[in-house]
């Protein structure tokens, strides 16, 4: 099944749900699409910056420490 057909099938099934469930599902899908669009844009900007020589070396230990502080974890 192609991606477009999968989306069409999901939308068709969603239309059979109660209206409140449709609204909630719609909000969740929109949020996911907006998040993915934002990430895609950030990646494109980053790639352009790297291509322009604007990149810099990262201290991977600091990146990991920051991720632990920001998002928790061991």
N, CA, C and O atoms as a Tripos MOL2 file, in Angstrom:
@<TRIPOS>MOLECULE
protein
  296   295    74     0     0
PROTEIN
NO_CHARGES

@<TRIPOS>ATOM
      1 N           0.8590   -1.1910    0.0000 N.3       1 UNK1
      2 CA          0.0000    0.0000    0.0000 C.3       1 UNK1
      3 C           0.8990    1.2460    0.0000 C.2       1 UNK1
      4 O           1.8400    1.3260    0.7890 O.2       1 UNK1
      5 N           0.6190    2.1960   -0.8630 N.am      2 UNK2
      6 CA          1.4390    3.4070   -0.9380 C.3       2 UNK2
      7 C           1.1370    4.3270    0.2420 C.2       2 UNK2
      8 O           0.1340    4.1690    0.9390 O.2       2 UNK2
      9 N           2.0360    5.2960    0.4460 N.am      3 UNK3
     10 CA          1.8540    6.2350    1.5600 C.3       3 UNK3
     11 C           0.5580    7.0220    1.4300 C.2       3 UNK3
     12 O          -0.1570    7.2070    2.4150 O.2       3 UNK3
     13 N           0.2520    7.4840    0.2260 N.am      4 UNK4
     14 CA         -0.9760    8.2580    0.0300 C.3       4 UNK4
     15 C          -2.1940    7.4050    0.3410 C.2       4 UNK4
     16 O          -3.1470    7.8840    0.9560 O.2       4 UNK4
     17 N          -2.1720    6.1540   -0.0750 N.am      5 UNK5
     18 CA         -3.2990    5.2720    0.2050 C.3       5 UNK5
     19 C          -3.4180    4.9870    1.6950 C.2       5 UNK5
     20 O          -4.5290    4.8870    2.2160 O.2       5 UNK5
     21 N          -2.2990    4.8550    2.3840 N.am      6 UNK6
     22 CA         -2.3160    4.6230    3.8270 C.3       6 UNK6
     23 C          -2.9310    5.8200    4.5380 C.2       6 UNK6
     24 O          -3.7430    5.6520    5.4470 O.2       6 UNK6
     25 N          -2.5520    7.0160    4.1340 N.am      7 UNK7
     26 CA         -3.1270    8.2210    4.7340 C.3       7 UNK7
     27 C          -4.6200    8.2970    4.4450 C.2       7 UNK7
     28 O          -5.4130    8.6110    5.3320 O.2       7 UNK7
     29 N          -5.0020    8.0100    3.2050 N.am      8 UNK8
     30 CA         -6.4300    8.0190    2.8590 C.3       8 UNK8
     31 C          -7.2120    7.0150    3.6970 C.2       8 UNK8
     32 O          -8.3110    7.3140    4.1620 O.2       8 UNK8
     33 N          -6.6470    5.8220    3.8920 N.am      9 UNK9
     34 CA         -7.3080    4.8000    4.6990 C.3       9 UNK9
     35 C          -7.4510    5.2750    6.1490 C.2       9 UNK9
     36 O          -8.5090    5.1130    6.7570 O.2       9 UNK9
     37 N          -6.3920    5.8550    6.6940 N.am     10 UNK10
     38 CA         -6.4420    6.3510    8.0690 C.3      10 UNK10
     39 C          -7.4880    7.4500    8.2050 C.2      10 UNK10
     40 O          -8.2410    7.4740    9.1790 O.2      10 UNK10
     41 N          -7.5380    8.3500    7.2450 N.am     11 UNK11
     42 CA         -8.5200    9.4400    7.2950 C.3      11 UNK11
     43 C          -9.9380    8.8860    7.2000 C.2      11 UNK11
     44 O         -10.8400    9.3540    7.8950 O.2      11 UNK11
     45 N         -10.1290    7.8950    6.3430 N.am     12 UNK12
     46 CA        -11.4480    7.2860    6.2040 C.3      12 UNK12
     47 C         -11.8920    6.6450    7.5070 C.2      12 UNK12
     48 O         -13.0380    6.8140    7.9250 O.2      12 UNK12
     49 N         -11.0040    5.9180    8.1470 N.am     13 UNK13
     50 CA        -11.3410    5.2780    9.4140 C.3      13 UNK13
     51 C         -11.5780    6.3230   10.4990 C.2      13 UNK13
     52 O         -12.4640    6.1590   11.3380 O.2      13 UNK13
     53 N         -10.7910    7.3940   10.4850 N.am     14 UNK14
     54 CA        -10.9550    8.4500   11.4900 C.3      14 UNK14
     55 C         -12.3230    9.1120   11.3570 C.2      14 UNK14
     56 O         -12.9210    9.5030   12.3590 O.2      14 UNK14
     57 N         -12.8200    9.2390   10.1350 N.am     15 UNK15
     58 CA        -14.1280    9.8660    9.9180 C.3      15 UNK15
     59 C         -15.2700    9.0690   10.5500 C.2      15 UNK15
     60 O         -16.3490    9.6100   10.7930 O.2      15 UNK15
     61 N         -15.0320    7.7870   10.8140 N.am     16 UNK16
     62 CA        -16.0790    6.9690   11.4210 C.3      16 UNK16
     63 C         -16.0740    7.0810   12.9520 C.2      16 UNK16
     64 O         -16.9660    6.5490   13.6130 O.2      16 UNK16
     65 N         -15.0950    7.7550   13.5040 N.am     17 UNK17
     66 CA        -15.0180    7.9320   14.9560 C.3      17 UNK17
     67 C         -15.9920    9.0150   15.4080 C.2      17 UNK17
     68 O         -16.4320    9.8300   14.5980 O.2      17 UNK17
     69 N         -16.3300    9.0290   16.6890 N.am     18 UNK18
     70 CA        -17.1460   10.1300   17.2200 C.3      18 UNK18
     71 C         -16.4280   11.4630   17.0090 C.2      18 UNK18
     72 O         -15.2000   11.5160   16.9440 O.2      18 UNK18
     73 N         -17.2040   12.5280   16.9040 N.am     19 UNK19
     74 CA        -16.6350   13.8430   16.5970 C.3      19 UNK19
     75 C         -15.5430   14.2720   17.5710 C.2      19 UNK19
     76 O         -14.5230   14.8200   17.1530 O.2      19 UNK19
     77 N         -15.7440   14.0320   18.8540 N.am     20 UNK20
     78 CA        -14.7260   14.4230   19.8410 C.3      20 UNK20
     79 C         -13.4080   13.6940   19.5890 C.2      20 UNK20
     80 O         -12.3330   14.2810   19.7080 O.2      20 UNK20
     81 N         -13.4990   12.4240   19.2440 N.am     21 UNK21
     82 CA        -12.2910   11.6480   18.9430 C.3      21 UNK21
     83 C         -11.6290   12.1620   17.6690 C.2      21 UNK21
     84 O         -10.4030   12.2230   17.5800 O.2      21 UNK21
     85 N         -12.4460   12.5310   16.6820 N.am     22 UNK22
     86 CA        -11.8950   13.0930   15.4490 C.3      22 UNK22
     87 C         -11.1320   14.3850   15.7370 C.2      22 UNK22
     88 O         -10.0370   14.5980   15.2150 O.2      22 UNK22
     89 N         -11.7110   15.2330   16.5600 N.am     23 UNK23
     90 CA        -11.0570   16.5040   16.9030 C.3      23 UNK23
     91 C          -9.7270   16.2610   17.6080 C.2      23 UNK23
     92 O          -8.7230   16.8920   17.2790 O.2      23 UNK23
     93 N          -9.7200   15.3540   18.5690 N.am     24 UNK24
     94 CA         -8.4890   15.0540   19.2950 C.3      24 UNK24
     95 C          -7.4330   14.4780   18.3650 C.2      24 UNK24
     96 O          -6.2700   14.8810   18.4040 O.2      24 UNK24
     97 N          -7.8420   13.5440   17.5380 N.am     25 UNK25
     98 CA         -6.9220   12.9400   16.5760 C.3      25 UNK25
     99 C          -6.3890   13.9980   15.6090 C.2      25 UNK25
    100 O          -5.1980   14.0190   15.2980 O.2      25 UNK25
    101 N          -7.2660   14.8610   15.1430 N.am     26 UNK26
    102 CA         -6.8450   15.9360   14.2380 C.3      26 UNK26
    103 C          -5.8080   16.8420   14.8790 C.2      26 UNK26
    104 O          -4.8210   17.2110   14.2430 O.2      26 UNK26
    105 N          -6.0310   17.2040   16.1530 N.am     27 UNK27
    106 CA         -5.0540   18.0500   16.8600 C.3      27 UNK27
    107 C          -3.7130   17.3340   16.9890 C.2      27 UNK27
    108 O          -2.6590   17.9410   16.7990 O.2      27 UNK27
    109 N          -3.7560   16.0530   17.3090 N.am     28 UNK28
    110 CA         -2.5140   15.2870   17.4580 C.3      28 UNK28
    111 C          -1.7560   15.1760   16.1330 C.2      28 UNK28
    112 O          -0.5350   15.3200   16.0930 O.2      28 UNK28
    113 N          -2.4900   14.9200   15.0620 N.am     29 UNK29
    114 CA         -1.8480   14.8100   13.7510 C.3      29 UNK29
    115 C          -1.2450   16.1540   13.3460 C.2      29 UNK29
    116 O          -0.1110   16.2070   12.8700 O.2      29 UNK29
    117 N          -1.9920   17.2320   13.5300 N.am     30 UNK30
    118 CA         -1.4610   18.5550   13.1870 C.3      30 UNK30
    119 C          -0.2100   18.8830   13.9860 C.2      30 UNK30
    120 O           0.7530   19.4160   13.4340 O.2      30 UNK30
    121 N          -0.2090   18.5760   15.2630 N.am     31 UNK31
    122 CA          0.9670   18.8310   16.0950 C.3      31 UNK31
    123 C           2.1600   18.0400   15.5860 C.2      31 UNK31
    124 O           3.2710   18.5640   15.5030 O.2      31 UNK31
    125 N           1.9270   16.7740   15.2450 N.am     32 UNK32
    126 CA          3.0220   15.9390   14.7310 C.3      32 UNK32
    127 C           3.5540   16.4910   13.4190 C.2      32 UNK32
    128 O           4.7680   16.5640   13.2270 O.2      32 UNK32
    129 N           2.6600   16.8830   12.5120 N.am     33 UNK33
    130 CA          3.0830   17.4210   11.2170 C.3      33 UNK33
    131 C           3.8560   18.7290   11.4080 C.2      33 UNK33
    132 O           4.8840   18.9420   10.7650 O.2      33 UNK33
    133 N           3.3700   19.5970   12.2840 N.am     34 UNK34
    134 CA          4.0670   20.8620   12.5510 C.3      34 UNK34
    135 C           5.4360   20.6170   13.1610 C.2      34 UNK34
    136 O           6.3990   21.3010   12.8130 O.2      34 UNK34
    137 N           5.5360   19.6500   14.0680 N.am     35 UNK35
    138 CA          6.8260   19.3170   14.6660 C.3      35 UNK35
    139 C           7.7990   18.8070   13.6110 C.2      35 UNK35
    140 O           8.9500   19.2400   13.5610 O.2      35 UNK35
    141 N           7.3370   17.8890   12.7710 N.am     36 UNK36
    142 CA          8.1940   17.3570   11.7150 C.3      36 UNK36
    143 C           8.6210   18.4430   10.7360 C.2      36 UNK36
    144 O           9.7660   18.4600   10.2830 O.2      36 UNK36
    145 N           7.7040   19.3470   10.4120 N.am     37 UNK37
    146 CA          8.0310   20.4480    9.5080 C.3      37 UNK37
    147 C           9.0950   21.3530   10.1220 C.2      37 UNK37
    148 O          10.0180   21.7920    9.4350 O.2      37 UNK37
    149 N           8.9630   21.6300   11.4230 N.am     38 UNK38
    150 CA          9.9580   22.4520   12.1050 C.3      38 UNK38
    151 C          11.3240   21.7850   12.1410 C.2      38 UNK38
    152 O          12.3440   22.4450   11.9440 O.2      38 UNK38
    153 N          11.3500   20.4880   12.3890 N.am     39 UNK39
    154 CA         12.6180   19.7640   12.3900 C.3      39 UNK39
    155 C          13.2460   19.7440   11.0090 C.2      39 UNK39
    156 O          14.4570   19.9110   10.8630 O.2      39 UNK39
    157 N          12.4190   19.5380   10.0030 N.am     40 UNK40
    158 CA         12.9210   19.5370    8.6230 C.3      40 UNK40
    159 C          13.5370   20.8870    8.2730 C.2      40 UNK40
    160 O          14.5960   20.9530    7.6480 O.2      40 UNK40
    161 N          12.8710   21.9550    8.6800 N.am     41 UNK41
    162 CA         13.3930   23.3010    8.4180 C.3      41 UNK41
    163 C          14.7100   23.5240    9.1510 C.2      41 UNK41
    164 O          15.6530   24.0720    8.5800 O.2      41 UNK41
    165 N          14.7810   23.1020   10.4190 N.am     42 UNK42
    166 CA         16.0110   23.2680   11.2010 C.3      42 UNK42
    167 C          17.1640   22.4950   10.5700 C.2      42 UNK42
    168 O          18.2960   22.9800   10.5440 O.2      42 UNK42
    169 N          16.8870   21.3070   10.0650 N.am     43 UNK43
    170 CA         17.9300   20.5180    9.4020 C.3      43 UNK43
    171 C          18.4050   21.2170    8.1380 C.2      43 UNK43
    172 O          19.6070   21.2810    7.8780 O.2      43 UNK43
    173 N          17.4720   21.7410    7.3490 N.am     44 UNK44
    174 CA         17.8510   22.4520    6.1200 C.3      44 UNK44
    175 C          18.7310   23.6550    6.4380 C.2      44 UNK44
    176 O          19.7230   23.8980    5.7510 O.2      44 UNK44
    177 N          18.3740   24.4100    7.4760 N.am     45 UNK45
    178 CA         19.1780   25.5680    7.8850 C.3      45 UNK45
    179 C          20.5720   25.1030    8.3010 C.2      45 UNK45
    180 O          21.5780   25.6870    7.8980 O.2      45 UNK45
    181 N          20.6170   24.0450    9.1130 N.am     46 UNK46
    182 CA         21.9030   23.5260    9.5700 C.3      46 UNK46
    183 C          22.7820   23.0630    8.4290 C.2      46 UNK46
    184 O          23.9840   23.3260    8.4250 O.2      46 UNK46
    185 N          22.2000   22.3800    7.4650 N.am     47 UNK47
    186 CA         22.9730   21.9080    6.3160 C.3      47 UNK47
    187 C          23.5160   23.0980    5.5210 C.2      47 UNK47
    188 O          24.6720   23.0910    5.0980 O.2      47 UNK47
    189 N          22.6780   24.1200    5.3190 N.am     48 UNK48
    190 CA         23.1570   25.3240    4.6050 C.3      48 UNK48
    191 C          24.2980   25.9840    5.3630 C.2      48 UNK48
    192 O          25.2730   26.4270    4.7570 O.2      48 UNK48
    193 N          24.1810   26.0510    6.6960 N.am     49 UNK49
    194 CA         25.2530   26.6510    7.4960 C.3      49 UNK49
    195 C          26.5390   25.8360    7.3890 C.2      49 UNK49
    196 O          27.6250   26.4030    7.2670 O.2      49 UNK49
    197 N          26.4230   24.5230    7.4320 N.am     50 UNK50
    198 CA         27.6060   23.6770    7.2850 C.3      50 UNK50
    199 C          28.2170   23.8420    5.9050 C.2      50 UNK50
    200 O          29.4360   23.9400    5.7670 O.2      50 UNK50
    201 N          27.3660   23.8730    4.8780 N.am     51 UNK51
    202 CA         27.8660   24.0600    3.5090 C.3      51 UNK51
    203 C          28.5750   25.3960    3.3480 C.2      51 UNK51
    204 O          29.4930   25.5190    2.5380 O.2      51 UNK51
    205 N          28.1550   26.3990    4.1160 N.am     52 UNK52
    206 CA         28.7690   27.7260    4.0470 C.3      52 UNK52
    207 C          30.0030   27.8260    4.9420 C.2      52 UNK52
    208 O          30.6020   28.8950    5.0530 O.2      52 UNK52
    209 N          30.3840   26.7240    5.5780 N.am     53 UNK53
    210 CA         31.5710   26.7300    6.4310 C.3      53 UNK53
    211 C          31.3450   27.3420    7.7980 C.2      53 UNK53
    212 O          32.3010   27.7310    8.4690 O.2      53 UNK53
    213 N          30.1020   27.4320    8.2180 N.am     54 UNK54
    214 CA         29.7850   28.0580    9.4950 C.3      54 UNK54
    215 C          29.7430   27.0670   10.6610 C.2      54 UNK54
    216 O          29.4010   27.4380   11.7840 O.2      54 UNK54
    217 N          30.0920   25.8090   10.3900 N.am     55 UNK55
    218 CA         30.0590   24.7940   11.4440 C.3      55 UNK55
    219 C          31.2270   24.9680   12.3970 C.2      55 UNK55
    220 O          32.2050   25.6510   12.0930 O.2      55 UNK55
    221 N          31.1080   24.3350   13.5570 N.am     56 UNK56
    222 CA         32.2090   24.3420   14.5180 C.3      56 UNK56
    223 C          32.2640   22.9790   15.1800 C.2      56 UNK56
    224 O          31.2750   22.2470   15.2240 O.2      56 UNK56
    225 N          33.4230   22.6600   15.6870 N.am     57 UNK57
    226 CA         33.5990   21.3800   16.3710 C.3      57 UNK57
    227 C          32.7910   21.3800   17.6660 C.2      57 UNK57
    228 O          32.6720   22.4030   18.3400 O.2      57 UNK57
    229 N          32.2430   20.2210   18.0000 N.am     58 UNK58
    230 CA         31.4790   20.0870   19.2310 C.3      58 UNK58
    231 C          32.2450   19.2130   20.2100 C.2      58 UNK58
    232 O          32.9540   18.2850   19.8210 O.2      58 UNK58
    233 N          32.0900   19.5270   21.4770 N.am     59 UNK59
    234 CA         32.5970   18.6730   22.5410 C.3      59 UNK59
    235 C          31.4880   17.6750   22.8490 C.2      59 UNK59
    236 O          30.5030   18.0200   23.5020 O.2      59 UNK59
    237 N          31.6460   16.4390   22.3820 N.am     60 UNK60
    238 CA         30.5690   15.4590   22.4900 C.3      60 UNK60
    239 C          30.1960   15.1930   23.9390 C.2      60 UNK60
    240 O          29.0320   14.9300   24.2390 O.2      60 UNK60
    241 N          31.1660   15.2580   24.8410 N.am     61 UNK61
    242 CA         30.8510   15.0490   26.2550 C.3      61 UNK61
    243 C          29.9230   16.1550   26.7620 C.2      61 UNK61
    244 O          29.0210   15.8910   27.5560 O.2      61 UNK61
    245 N          30.1410   17.3870   26.3090 N.am     62 UNK62
    246 CA         29.2600   18.4870   26.7200 C.3      62 UNK62
    247 C          27.8750   18.3400   26.0970 C.2      62 UNK62
    248 O          26.8730   18.6520   26.7390 O.2      62 UNK62
    249 N          27.8110   17.8720   24.8660 N.am     63 UNK63
    250 CA         26.5160   17.6370   24.2100 C.3      63 UNK63
    251 C          25.7210   16.5990   24.9990 C.2      63 UNK63
    252 O          24.5270   16.7740   25.2450 O.2      63 UNK63
    253 N          26.3890   15.5290   25.3890 N.am     64 UNK64
    254 CA         25.7210   14.4700   26.1540 C.3      64 UNK64
    255 C          25.2910   14.9950   27.5220 C.2      64 UNK64
    256 O          24.1730   14.7260   27.9630 O.2      64 UNK64
    257 N          26.1610   15.7370   28.1910 N.am     65 UNK65
    258 CA         25.8270   16.2960   29.5030 C.3      65 UNK65
    259 C          24.6370   17.2490   29.3940 C.2      65 UNK65
    260 O          23.7530   17.2410   30.2500 O.2      65 UNK65
    261 N          24.6170   18.0570   28.3560 N.am     66 UNK66
    262 CA         23.4980   18.9890   28.1510 C.3      66 UNK66
    263 C          22.1980   18.2040   27.9320 C.2      66 UNK66
    264 O          21.1570   18.5520   28.4900 O.2      66 UNK66
    265 N          22.2630   17.1520   27.1210 N.am     67 UNK67
    266 CA         21.0640   16.3370   26.8650 C.3      67 UNK67
    267 C          20.5610   15.7130   28.1620 C.2      67 UNK67
    268 O          19.3520   15.6450   28.3860 O.2      67 UNK67
    269 N          21.4630   15.2630   29.0080 N.am     68 UNK68
    270 CA         21.0570   14.6880   30.2880 C.3      68 UNK68
    271 C          20.4050   15.7380   31.1780 C.2      68 UNK68
    272 O          19.4020   15.4690   31.8380 O.2      68 UNK68
    273 N          20.9850   16.9360   31.1890 N.am     69 UNK69
    274 CA         20.3960   18.0120   31.9940 C.3      69 UNK69
    275 C          19.0300   18.4190   31.4510 C.2      69 UNK69
    276 O          18.0900   18.6410   32.2130 O.2      69 UNK69
    277 N          18.9320   18.5130   30.1470 N.am     70 UNK70
    278 CA         17.7030   18.9930   29.4950 C.3      70 UNK70
    279 C          16.5820   17.9560   29.5190 C.2      70 UNK70
    280 O          15.4230   18.2860   29.7670 O.2      70 UNK70
    281 N          16.9430   16.6940   29.2580 N.am     71 UNK71
    282 CA         15.9210   15.6790   29.0490 C.3      71 UNK71
    283 C          15.9510   14.5600   30.0930 C.2      71 UNK71
    284 O          15.1490   13.6280   30.0280 O.2      71 UNK71
    285 N          16.8580   14.6490   31.0370 N.am     72 UNK72
    286 CA         16.9620   13.6170   32.0680 C.3      72 UNK72
    287 C          17.7130   12.4150   31.5640 C.2      72 UNK72
    288 O          18.1260   12.3690   30.4050 O.2      72 UNK72
    289 N          17.8850   11.4770   32.3990 N.am     73 UNK73
    290 CA         18.5840   10.2510   32.0130 C.3      73 UNK73
    291 C          19.7750   10.0230   32.9010 C.2      73 UNK73
    292 O          20.1180   10.8510   33.7460 O.2      73 UNK73
    293 N          20.3880    8.9050   32.6990 N.am     74 UNK74
    294 CA         21.5310    8.4890   33.5350 C.3      74 UNK74
    295 C          22.7910    9.1930   33.1450 C.2      74 UNK74
    296 O          23.8400    8.9590   33.7450 O.2      74 UNK74
@<TRIPOS>BOND
     1     1     2 1
     2     2     3 1
     3     3     4 2
     4     3     5 am
     5     5     6 1
     6     6     7 1
     7     7     8 2
     8     7     9 am
     9     9    10 1
    10    10    11 1
    11    11    12 2
    12    11    13 am
    13    13    14 1
    14    14    15 1
    15    15    16 2
    16    15    17 am
    17    17    18 1
    18    18    19 1
    19    19    20 2
    20    19    21 am
    21    21    22 1
    22    22    23 1
    23    23    24 2
    24    23    25 am
    25    25    26 1
    26    26    27 1
    27    27    28 2
    28    27    29 am
    29    29    30 1
    30    30    31 1
    31    31    32 2
    32    31    33 am
    33    33    34 1
    34    34    35 1
    35    35    36 2
    36    35    37 am
    37    37    38 1
    38    38    39 1
    39    39    40 2
    40    39    41 am
    41    41    42 1
    42    42    43 1
    43    43    44 2
    44    43    45 am
    45    45    46 1
    46    46    47 1
    47    47    48 2
    48    47    49 am
    49    49    50 1
    50    50    51 1
    51    51    52 2
    52    51    53 am
    53    53    54 1
    54    54    55 1
    55    55    56 2
    56    55    57 am
    57    57    58 1
    58    58    59 1
    59    59    60 2
    60    59    61 am
    61    61    62 1
    62    62    63 1
    63    63    64 2
    64    63    65 am
    65    65    66 1
    66    66    67 1
    67    67    68 2
    68    67    69 am
    69    69    70 1
    70    70    71 1
    71    71    72 2
    72    71    73 am
    73    73    74 1
    74    74    75 1
    75    75    76 2
    76    75    77 am
    77    77    78 1
    78    78    79 1
    79    79    80 2
    80    79    81 am
    81    81    82 1
    82    82    83 1
    83    83    84 2
    84    83    85 am
    85    85    86 1
    86    86    87 1
    87    87    88 2
    88    87    89 am
    89    89    90 1
    90    90    91 1
    91    91    92 2
    92    91    93 am
    93    93    94 1
    94    94    95 1
    95    95    96 2
    96    95    97 am
    97    97    98 1
    98    98    99 1
    99    99   100 2
   100    99   101 am
   101   101   102 1
   102   102   103 1
   103   103   104 2
   104   103   105 am
   105   105   106 1
   106   106   107 1
   107   107   108 2
   108   107   109 am
   109   109   110 1
   110   110   111 1
   111   111   112 2
   112   111   113 am
   113   113   114 1
   114   114   115 1
   115   115   116 2
   116   115   117 am
   117   117   118 1
   118   118   119 1
   119   119   120 2
   120   119   121 am
   121   121   122 1
   122   122   123 1
   123   123   124 2
   124   123   125 am
   125   125   126 1
   126   126   127 1
   127   127   128 2
   128   127   129 am
   129   129   130 1
   130   130   131 1
   131   131   132 2
   132   131   133 am
   133   133   134 1
   134   134   135 1
   135   135   136 2
   136   135   137 am
   137   137   138 1
   138   138   139 1
   139   139   140 2
   140   139   141 am
   141   141   142 1
   142   142   143 1
   143   143   144 2
   144   143   145 am
   145   145   146 1
   146   146   147 1
   147   147   148 2
   148   147   149 am
   149   149   150 1
   150   150   151 1
   151   151   152 2
   152   151   153 am
   153   153   154 1
   154   154   155 1
   155   155   156 2
   156   155   157 am
   157   157   158 1
   158   158   159 1
   159   159   160 2
   160   159   161 am
   161   161   162 1
   162   162   163 1
   163   163   164 2
   164   163   165 am
   165   165   166 1
   166   166   167 1
   167   167   168 2
   168   167   169 am
   169   169   170 1
   170   170   171 1
   171   171   172 2
   172   171   173 am
   173   173   174 1
   174   174   175 1
   175   175   176 2
   176   175   177 am
   177   177   178 1
   178   178   179 1
   179   179   180 2
   180   179   181 am
   181   181   182 1
   182   182   183 1
   183   183   184 2
   184   183   185 am
   185   185   186 1
   186   186   187 1
   187   187   188 2
   188   187   189 am
   189   189   190 1
   190   190   191 1
   191   191   192 2
   192   191   193 am
   193   193   194 1
   194   194   195 1
   195   195   196 2
   196   195   197 am
   197   197   198 1
   198   198   199 1
   199   199   200 2
   200   199   201 am
   201   201   202 1
   202   202   203 1
   203   203   204 2
   204   203   205 am
   205   205   206 1
   206   206   207 1
   207   207   208 2
   208   207   209 am
   209   209   210 1
   210   210   211 1
   211   211   212 2
   212   211   213 am
   213   213   214 1
   214   214   215 1
   215   215   216 2
   216   215   217 am
   217   217   218 1
   218   218   219 1
   219   219   220 2
   220   219   221 am
   221   221   222 1
   222   222   223 1
   223   223   224 2
   224   223   225 am
   225   225   226 1
   226   226   227 1
   227   227   228 2
   228   227   229 am
   229   229   230 1
   230   230   231 1
   231   231   232 2
   232   231   233 am
   233   233   234 1
   234   234   235 1
   235   235   236 2
   236   235   237 am
   237   237   238 1
   238   238   239 1
   239   239   240 2
   240   239   241 am
   241   241   242 1
   242   242   243 1
   243   243   244 2
   244   243   245 am
   245   245   246 1
   246   246   247 1
   247   247   248 2
   248   247   249 am
   249   249   250 1
   250   250   251 1
   251   251   252 2
   252   251   253 am
   253   253   254 1
   254   254   255 1
   255   255   256 2
   256   255   257 am
   257   257   258 1
   258   258   259 1
   259   259   260 2
   260   259   261 am
   261   261   262 1
   262   262   263 1
   263   263   264 2
   264   263   265 am
   265   265   266 1
   266   266   267 1
   267   267   268 2
   268   267   269 am
   269   269   270 1
   270   270   271 1
   271   271   272 2
   272   271   273 am
   273   273   274 1
   274   274   275 1
   275   275   276 2
   276   275   277 am
   277   277   278 1
   278   278   279 1
   279   279   280 2
   280   279   281 am
   281   281   282 1
   282   282   283 1
   283   283   284 2
   284   283   285 am
   285   285   286 1
   286   286   287 1
   287   287   288 2
   288   287   289 am
   289   289   290 1
   290   290   291 1
   291   291   292 2
   292   291   293 am
   293   293   294 1
   294   294   295 1
   295   295   296 2
@<TRIPOS>SUBSTRUCTURE
     1 UNK1         2 RESIDUE 1 A UNK
     2 UNK2         6 RESIDUE 1 A UNK
     3 UNK3        10 RESIDUE 1 A UNK
     4 UNK4        14 RESIDUE 1 A UNK
     5 UNK5        18 RESIDUE 1 A UNK
     6 UNK6        22 RESIDUE 1 A UNK
     7 UNK7        26 RESIDUE 1 A UNK
     8 UNK8        30 RESIDUE 1 A UNK
     9 UNK9        34 RESIDUE 1 A UNK
    10 UNK10       38 RESIDUE 1 A UNK
    11 UNK11       42 RESIDUE 1 A UNK
    12 UNK12       46 RESIDUE 1 A UNK
    13 UNK13       50 RESIDUE 1 A UNK
    14 UNK14       54 RESIDUE 1 A UNK
    15 UNK15       58 RESIDUE 1 A UNK
    16 UNK16       62 RESIDUE 1 A UNK
    17 UNK17       66 RESIDUE 1 A UNK
    18 UNK18       70 RESIDUE 1 A UNK
    19 UNK19       74 RESIDUE 1 A UNK
    20 UNK20       78 RESIDUE 1 A UNK
    21 UNK21       82 RESIDUE 1 A UNK
    22 UNK22       86 RESIDUE 1 A UNK
    23 UNK23       90 RESIDUE 1 A UNK
    24 UNK24       94 RESIDUE 1 A UNK
    25 UNK25       98 RESIDUE 1 A UNK
    26 UNK26      102 RESIDUE 1 A UNK
    27 UNK27      106 RESIDUE 1 A UNK
    28 UNK28      110 RESIDUE 1 A UNK
    29 UNK29      114 RESIDUE 1 A UNK
    30 UNK30      118 RESIDUE 1 A UNK
    31 UNK31      122 RESIDUE 1 A UNK
    32 UNK32      126 RESIDUE 1 A UNK
    33 UNK33      130 RESIDUE 1 A UNK
    34 UNK34      134 RESIDUE 1 A UNK
    35 UNK35      138 RESIDUE 1 A UNK
    36 UNK36      142 RESIDUE 1 A UNK
    37 UNK37      146 RESIDUE 1 A UNK
    38 UNK38      150 RESIDUE 1 A UNK
    39 UNK39      154 RESIDUE 1 A UNK
    40 UNK40      158 RESIDUE 1 A UNK
    41 UNK41      162 RESIDUE 1 A UNK
    42 UNK42      166 RESIDUE 1 A UNK
    43 UNK43      170 RESIDUE 1 A UNK
    44 UNK44      174 RESIDUE 1 A UNK
    45 UNK45      178 RESIDUE 1 A UNK
    46 UNK46      182 RESIDUE 1 A UNK
    47 UNK47      186 RESIDUE 1 A UNK
    48 UNK48      190 RESIDUE 1 A UNK
    49 UNK49      194 RESIDUE 1 A UNK
    50 UNK50      198 RESIDUE 1 A UNK
    51 UNK51      202 RESIDUE 1 A UNK
    52 UNK52      206 RESIDUE 1 A UNK
    53 UNK53      210 RESIDUE 1 A UNK
    54 UNK54      214 RESIDUE 1 A UNK
    55 UNK55      218 RESIDUE 1 A UNK
    56 UNK56      222 RESIDUE 1 A UNK
    57 UNK57      226 RESIDUE 1 A UNK
    58 UNK58      230 RESIDUE 1 A UNK
    59 UNK59      234 RESIDUE 1 A UNK
    60 UNK60      238 RESIDUE 1 A UNK
    61 UNK61      242 RESIDUE 1 A UNK
    62 UNK62      246 RESIDUE 1 A UNK
    63 UNK63      250 RESIDUE 1 A UNK
    64 UNK64      254 RESIDUE 1 A UNK
    65 UNK65      258 RESIDUE 1 A UNK
    66 UNK66      262 RESIDUE 1 A UNK
    67 UNK67      266 RESIDUE 1 A UNK
    68 UNK68      270 RESIDUE 1 A UNK
    69 UNK69      274 RESIDUE 1 A UNK
    70 UNK70      278 RESIDUE 1 A UNK
    71 UNK71      282 RESIDUE 1 A UNK
    72 UNK72      286 RESIDUE 1 A UNK
    73 UNK73      290 RESIDUE 1 A UNK
    74 UNK74      294 RESIDUE 1 A UNK
